[in-house]
Amino acid sequence: AQGVQRDIDGVLAVNGLTVSALKEQFGTPLFVMDEADFRARARSFKDAFDAAFADICGGVDVYYAGKSFLCTAVVKWVKEEGLRLDTASGGELAVAARAGIDGSRVALHGNNKSDAEINRALDMELGRIVVDSLDELERVAKIASGRGEKAKVMLRLTPGVHAHTHEFIATAHEDQKFGLSMAGDSTDQAGLSAAEEAVAAATSHSSIELLGVHCHIGSQIFEPDGFALAAEKLLRFLAAMQEKYSIVMPELDLGGGYGIAYTPVDTPRPAAEIAQAMAAVVRSTCAELGITAPRISIEPGRAIVGSTTFTLYEVGTLKTVRVDAPAAETGDTAGTPDQGGKNVTHPRRYVSVDGGMSDNARPVLYDADYSAILASRTSAAAPQLSRVVGKHCESGDIVVRDVYLPEDVAAGDLLAVPGTGAYCWALSSNYNYLARPGIVAVRDGSARLIVRGETEEDLLNRDMGV
Ligand code: LLP
């Protein structure tokens, strides 16, 4: 986060508030979020895309993807910074409603929305329901018609762009659960794609207002090419629908997925660069096709919240083991003689902290890399190859696989793991009956609990005790 520095004694501080003071007041583990940083990232994302698309469609609607991290305070910040909100369940809609964001600025996603969720979306008069399948389209049409209402609908398409972190490959169709396939004859004998069938079906229902199409090609993407290719494919689809059925859809959503740097090896392109590359393709494709550009929207989550937060842990047990590993794997060549390319033995220290996979499942789920720093003090001691691990009963419970921490790290020290704003608290669990940590928002030197940590009472609450 931007407001993180060390104070005069070397204690890590956010906006002047030290981690020792935060620990004292709120305990550990703790998610520490820099509110000003969140607001700044939200604004700068919006500004970058608005600037790039100003001449094309007068700007871009930015829907913050609540699945990455959601609570009432965050919805308020999103609203105040002029963004909108993307939700994926009735529970996320409940948070939106509590925060008082206007339904017209909220979208609902999901490949398996319940009737109750669809009804809730209509109750809240959502700006868009993103329909994921033909089956769901019929359900939304039926529910809206039963209420005598018109549902505002976007169709989620799978443009066949499979995005990896650093590259993308175009595939004929995507074998995954989301979206309507754009590949011909995917469901229909007449050779129509599921996407085209959905357009035809949507326009036949008087209870559906078809706003446009949507795609989301993946997450933690660094390069603009995949986004640009997806935009081009969807624009061609819009033009084809316009020609064939005289349907003009006014909106195009290009989803989220903008990557962030977790460690120094990650090199995401700046938002402005991605926005400009996407805008260039939208501009040229619309010109080539002779269509008016639709209003563009995007759904970034991680890129806004990811880097605004660090997790604060307290160090407990330490142990050092000697491991055999190729020197290249660890980079630990100093002092360990190379035995002709064979394995070398080196020490690895395990540093246990008071959380783990219950507050950050990403290393175990995705092999995600993080870093860690000694936060409660500075140390002149030599760096030692360390593995930060949690307190759960699984050997895969790793917080940071390889990190150099000072040799004198000891029980009671505080470690900060940066970049935990997205998909950490959101994916947290009560594994081993650990209480999920709270989240503190720091602003102008004061800390405010925006989600309290769980207590032992919370943990026992739902157990019926029978
Ligand atoms: N829009 C849609 C339709 C999505 O499915 C997602 C993420 C987003 C937007 C936001 O993507 P973002 O900008 O945050 O990358 N748990 C995984 C990430 C799952 C992403 C799911 N969908 C992780 O921790 O990396």
Residues whose N, C-alpha, C, O or C-beta is under 5 A from the ligand:
A	BS01	LLP	A65 S68 H216 G218 S219 Q220 G255 G256 G257 Y258 E299 P300 G301 R302 A303 Y423
